[in-house]
Amino acid sequence: MSQLGRRWTYALFFTFWIVQSAIAGVPEKAGPCTVPVRNGHPTDEDYGQSFRMIFKFVMLPGVRKPVLYSWRRNGAWTIDDQDAFVPFTGEFPSNSIHDSFERDPKSGRIIGVGLEGVFAIKPGELEFKNVIRKGGLKINNPRPATFIPRLNGFMFLVTNGLYIIDRNLNISQLRLDNPPVLTNPGGIVDLPGIKSVLINDKSRVYIRTDDGHSVLLASLESWDFLTNATVGPSGDTILLESYRNAFEVKILREHDGTIMEPTDAKTVRARPENKSFILQPSSTRLKKEILKNYISSPIPVRGESILIASDGLHLLRKVCTLDQGKRN
């Protein structure tokens, strides 16, 4: 072999050695695999049954940690970035029954309402920040918030009135005419087409226009409550959907057309008992997904899913390292 040929041979060998060395320093990728969750084995608190570790799953858009409620463990839990099953840090969330979440579709900020007050979290954050503590501003047991786009804020009810939290987290009380003292405030349904909201207090439903005027619109049966509503095609009726029934209430306007009054405070049944009553949703309330045993639920922000198996919790990962694959 000539001297030039030997040089080319050495050069190719040297190049091949560099490439192989570089490849060896990069972890190879494997296909989908399951990764055990640390502290993810059922304990005596779970009666040794893994499905009791997660009975309710809430995924908050933009937040990497899911909200996981267990049967017997106190507070809310989560799976952190170290793949560990740990308590959700901070004062909120804490109660599977009383916690509620509402999202501002523009900023992505989420307001959480619970027994201890009102809290907020922004996309990318890992812990809720307190906005109103229990008892602050005489606010106790606030009801679920509803984001009202035209008012740029989250509206919620308490026994001493109606409040709104704006996009800068400033809190103010809103004018609320005519209703008696609120005894058991419930949810709020937005009616953007007529710039009004419906307010549910016990078995009563009030309509409030954005200028603060409010009147009794309908009376529900005992133990019934408002779930949804929409304005009828003509604009002079409101279709109410309660837990038990659906109703149509006619409204009258003042001469200037800005203030609405019901023709009758009593409700009119509009749904046959054997036929469903379809209404368009009017709230951006977050959907909550209930997990069942051995069923995976996605964590969109992380591209993973939680799998409840007989031996405990696992993460179903689309792409994992060979090292993770070998451990499983």
C-alpha positions in Angstrom: 0.0 0.0 0.0 1.3 3.4 -0.9 2.0 6.0 1.7 -1.1 8.1 0.6 -3.3 5.0 0.9 -2.1 4.4 4.5 -2.8 8.0 5.4 -6.4 7.6 4.1 -6.8 4.4 6.1 -5.6 6.0 9.3 -7.9 9.0 8.7 -11.0 6.9 8.2 -10.2 4.8 11.2 -9.7 7.9 13.4 -13.0 9.4 12.1 -14.9 6.2 12.9 -13.4 6.1 16.4 -14.5 9.7 17.1 -18.1 9.0 15.9 -18.4 5.8 18.0 -17.0 7.6 21.0 -19.6 10.4 20.6 -22.5 8.0 20.2 -21.4 6.0 23.2 -21.7 9.2 25.3 -25.3 9.8 24.4 -28.0 7.6 26.1 -29.7 5.4 23.6 -33.4 5.7 23.3 -35.9 2.9 23.6 -39.6 2.7 22.7 -42.5 3.1 25.1 -42.1 1.7 28.5 -43.5 1.8 32.0 -41.6 3.4 34.8 -42.5 2.6 38.5 -43.6 5.6 40.5 -41.5 6.1 43.6 -43.5 5.7 46.8 -46.2 4.4 44.4 -46.9 1.1 46.2 -50.1 0.8 48.2 -49.7 1.0 52.0 -51.9 0.3 55.0 -53.5 3.7 54.4 -54.8 2.3 51.1 -55.8 -1.1 52.6 -53.0 -2.5 50.4 -55.1 -1.8 47.2 -53.5 0.5 44.6 -56.8 1.7 43.1 -57.5 3.5 46.4 -54.4 5.7 45.8 -56.2 7.7 43.0 -60.0 7.9 42.9 -60.1 11.4 41.3 -57.7 12.9 38.8 -57.6 16.6 37.8 -55.2 17.8 35.1 -54.7 21.6 35.1 -53.7 23.0 31.7 -50.1 24.3 31.7 -49.3 22.7 35.1 -46.9 19.7 35.0 -48.2 18.1 38.2 -51.6 16.4 38.2 -53.9 16.8 41.1 -54.6 13.3 42.6 -57.1 12.7 45.3 -56.9 9.4 47.4 -59.5 7.6 49.3 -57.9 7.8 52.8 -54.7 9.9 52.5 -55.1 13.5 53.6 -55.1 16.3 51.1 -54.2 16.1 47.4 -51.3 14.2 46.0 -49.3 14.4 42.8 -46.5 12.8 40.8 -43.5 15.2 40.6 -40.7 15.5 38.1 -38.7 12.9 40.0 -41.5 10.4 39.3 -42.4 10.3 43.0 -45.9 10.1 44.5 -45.9 13.0 47.0 -48.3 15.4 48.6 -49.2 18.4 46.4 -47.2 21.2 48.0 -48.9 24.3 49.4 -52.2 25.0 51.0 -54.3 24.1 48.0 -55.7 21.7 46.7 -56.9 19.9 49.8 -60.4 18.5 49.5 -61.9 16.4 46.7 -65.4 17.6 47.5 -65.0 21.3 48.0 -62.1 22.1 45.7 -63.0 23.6 42.3 -61.0 25.1 39.5 -61.6 27.7 36.8 -59.3 28.9 34.0 -58.8 32.2 32.2 -58.6 31.1 28.6 -56.5 34.1 27.6 -53.8 34.1 30.3 -54.0 30.5 31.3 -54.2 31.4 35.0 -56.3 29.1 37.1 -58.2 30.1 40.1 -58.7 27.4 42.8 -61.5 27.7 45.4 -61.6 25.6 48.5 -62.4 25.5 52.2 -59.3 27.6 53.1 -59.9 30.4 50.6 -59.1 31.4 47.0 -55.8 30.5 45.3 -54.2 31.1 41.9 -51.6 29.4 39.7 -50.1 30.3 36.3 -48.9 28.0 33.6 -45.4 26.7 34.4 -45.9 27.2 38.2 -45.9 24.2 40.5 -47.7 25.6 43.6 -50.9 27.7 44.1 -50.5 31.2 45.6 -53.0 32.5 48.1 -55.4 35.3 47.0 -57.9 35.3 49.8 -57.5 33.4 53.0 -60.5 32.0 54.8 -62.2 34.8 56.7 -60.4 37.5 54.7 -62.7 40.3 53.5 -65.3 38.4 55.6 -65.3 35.7 52.9 -66.0 32.2 54.2 -66.6 29.1 52.1 -66.5 30.8 48.7 -68.4 28.9 46.0 -66.9 27.8 42.7 -65.6 30.7 40.5 -66.8 31.3 36.9 -64.6 33.3 34.5 -66.6 36.1 32.8 -64.6 37.2 29.6 -66.4 40.5 29.1 -65.6 41.5 32.7 -62.0 40.2 32.5 -62.4 38.4 35.8 -63.4 35.5 38.0 -66.8 35.9 39.6 -67.8 34.0 42.8 -70.5 34.0 45.5 -70.3 34.0 49.3 -73.0 34.5 51.9 -72.2 38.2 52.1 -72.3 39.0 48.4 -70.9 38.7 44.9 -67.2 39.2 44.2 -64.9 39.4 41.2 -61.1 38.8 40.9 -59.6 40.6 38.0 -56.6 39.5 35.9 -54.2 41.3 38.3 -55.8 39.4 41.2 -57.4 42.5 42.6 -60.6 41.7 44.5 -63.8 43.8 44.5 -67.4 43.3 45.6 -70.1 43.7 43.0 -73.4 45.5 43.3 -76.2 43.0 43.8 -79.7 44.5 44.1 -82.9 43.0 45.6 -81.9 39.5 46.6 -82.3 38.7 50.3 -79.4 37.6 52.5 -77.7 34.7 50.7 -78.1 31.6 52.8 -76.7 28.9 50.6 -75.0 30.4 47.6 -74.2 28.1 44.7 -72.8 28.4 41.2 -72.9 31.1 38.6 -73.9 30.7 34.9 -72.8 33.3 32.4 -75.3 34.6 29.7 -73.0 36.7 27.5 -75.6 37.3 24.8 -77.6 39.5 27.2 -74.7 40.6 29.4 -76.1 38.9 32.5 -75.3 36.1 34.9 -77.6 33.7 36.7 -76.9 33.3 40.5 -78.1 30.2 42.4 -78.9 30.6 46.1 -80.5 27.5 47.7 -83.6 26.8 45.5 -83.7 30.4 44.0 -82.3 31.6 40.8 -81.6 35.3 40.3 -80.6 37.1 37.1 -78.1 39.9 37.4 -77.3 42.3 34.6 -73.8 43.8 34.3 -75.0 47.1 35.7 -75.8 45.3 39.0 -79.6 45.1 38.8 -80.9 41.7 39.9 -84.3 40.1 40.4 -85.7 36.7 41.2 -86.0 34.8 38.0 -87.2 31.3 39.1 -87.8 29.1 42.1 -86.6 25.5 41.9 -87.9 22.5 43.8 -86.4 21.8 47.3 -82.9 20.3 47.1 -82.6 21.1 43.4 -79.9 23.4 41.9 -78.9 25.2 38.7 -76.5 23.4 36.4 -76.7 25.3 33.1 -78.6 27.9 31.1 -78.8 29.6 27.8 -80.8 32.3 26.1 -83.6 31.2 23.7 -83.5 32.0 20.0 -85.9 34.9 20.4 -83.9 36.6 23.1 -86.9 36.9 25.4 -86.7 33.5 27.1 -84.1 31.8 29.2 -83.8 28.1 29.3 -82.7 26.8 32.7 -81.3 23.4 33.3 -81.3 22.2 36.9 -80.2 18.9 38.4 -83.7 17.5 38.2 -85.5 19.4 35.4 -85.3 22.0 32.7 -87.4 25.1 32.5 -88.3 28.0 30.2 -88.7 31.4 31.8 -90.0 34.4 29.8 -88.5 37.8 30.5 -89.7 41.4 29.9 -87.5 44.4 29.3 -87.9 48.0 30.5 -88.6 50.7 27.9 -84.8 51.3 27.4 -84.3 47.6 26.8 -81.4 47.2 29.3 -83.1 45.8 32.4 -84.9 42.4 32.4 -87.8 41.3 34.6 -89.4 37.8 34.6 -93.0 37.7 33.7 -93.4 35.2 36.6 -91.1 34.1 39.3 -92.4 30.6 39.0 -90.8 28.1 36.7 -92.3 26.3 33.8 -91.4 22.7 33.1 -90.1 22.4 29.6 -88.6 18.9 29.4 -90.7 15.7 29.1 -89.6 13.3 31.8 -88.6 10.7 29.2 -86.6 13.1 26.9 -83.3 14.8 27.5 -83.1 18.6 27.4 -80.1 19.7 25.4 -78.5 23.0 26.2 -75.3 24.6 25.0 -72.6 24.8 27.7 -71.9 28.4 28.9 -69.0 27.9 31.3 -65.3 27.2 30.8 -65.2 25.0 33.9 -62.5 22.5 33.8 -63.4 18.9 33.2 -62.5 16.4 35.9 -61.8 12.7 35.0 -62.4 9.9 37.4 -59.8 7.1 37.2 -60.7 3.4 37.4 -58.5 0.5 38.3 -55.9 -0.4 35.7 -56.8 2.5 33.4 -54.2 5.0 32.4 -55.0 8.8 32.3 -52.8 11.2 30.3 -50.7 14.0 31.6 -50.6 16.2 28.4 -47.9 18.6 29.6 -45.5 15.7 30.2 -46.5 13.4 27.4 -47.0 10.6 29.9 -49.9 8.6 31.3 -50.5 7.3 34.9 -51.2 3.6 35.1 -52.8 2.0 38.1 -51.6 -1.6 38.3 -52.1 -4.2 41.0 -48.6 -3.6 42.4 -48.9 0.2 42.4 -48.6 3.3 40.3 -46.6 3.5 37.0 -45.9 6.1 34.4 -46.5 5.0 30.8 -43.8 6.9 28.9 -43.8 7.3 25.2 -40.0 7.5 24.9 -37.6 6.4 27.6 -33.9 5.5 27.9 -32.7 2.0 27.6 -31.7 2.1 31.2 -35.3 2.8 32.2 -36.5 0.0 29.8 -34.1 -2.5 31.4 -35.4 -1.7 34.9 -38.9 -2.5 33.7 
